[in-house]
Amino acid sequence: MSKVYDVNRIINIAKDTNEFCCFFGEYIKRKDVNVNMALDVLRISSIYLNRYSFQIEEEYNNTFKLCVNGLMNVFPEYI
């Protein structure tokens, strides 16, 4: 089965860092989401949208620390 992402929805959520972190935290807890899908969502929100380049470095690091920490908690077998 091919992976399908609603890129526009992810981009809209990613406009607000707090909203994105809440969304991402809940997203990675879903039973149908694996680590590769979770990483794809991070790529869509950061690389394609490129919004994080407008944050100061500290905000950028804090956002991704939260997301990566969430990934490590949900998918500990990949650490």
C-alpha positions in Angstrom: 0.0 0.0 0.0 1.4 3.4 -0.9 1.7 6.2 1.6 -0.6 9.1 1.1 -0.1 12.5 2.9 -2.3 15.5 2.9 0.6 18.0 2.5 -1.7 21.1 2.6 -3.1 20.0 6.0 0.4 19.3 7.4 1.6 22.7 6.1 -1.4 24.5 7.7 -0.8 22.8 11.0 2.9 23.5 10.9 2.4 27.2 10.7 2.0 27.2 14.5 4.8 25.5 16.3 2.8 24.5 19.4 -0.1 23.2 17.3 2.3 21.2 15.2 4.0 19.6 18.2 0.6 18.7 19.7 -0.5 17.3 16.3 2.8 15.4 15.8 2.7 13.9 19.3 -0.8 12.5 18.8 0.0 11.4 15.2 2.9 9.2 16.1 0.8 7.4 18.7 -1.6 6.1 16.1 -1.4 2.3 15.5 -1.3 2.8 11.7 1.8 5.1 11.8 5.3 3.7 11.7 8.6 5.5 12.1 9.1 6.1 8.4 5.7 7.7 8.1 6.4 9.9 11.1 9.7 11.0 9.6 8.0 11.8 6.3 5.6 14.2 8.1 8.6 15.9 9.7 10.2 16.3 6.2 7.1 17.7 4.7 6.6 20.2 7.5 10.2 21.4 7.7 11.9 20.9 4.3 9.1 21.4 1.8 7.3 24.1 3.8 10.7 25.6 4.8 9.0 27.5 7.6 11.5 26.6 10.2 14.2 28.6 8.4 12.4 31.7 9.7 12.7 30.7 13.3 15.6 31.7 15.5 17.9 28.7 16.1 16.8 28.1 19.6 13.1 27.8 18.5 14.1 25.5 15.7 16.1 23.3 18.0 13.3 23.2 20.6 10.7 22.2 18.1 12.7 19.4 16.7 13.8 18.3 20.2 10.2 17.8 21.1 9.4 16.0 17.9 12.5 13.7 18.0 11.9 13.0 21.7 8.3 12.0 20.8 9.6 9.7 18.1 12.1 8.1 20.6 9.3 7.6 23.2 6.9 6.1 20.7 9.4 4.0 18.7 12.1 3.0 21.2 13.1 0.0 19.1 14.6 2.5 16.5 17.0 4.1 19.0 
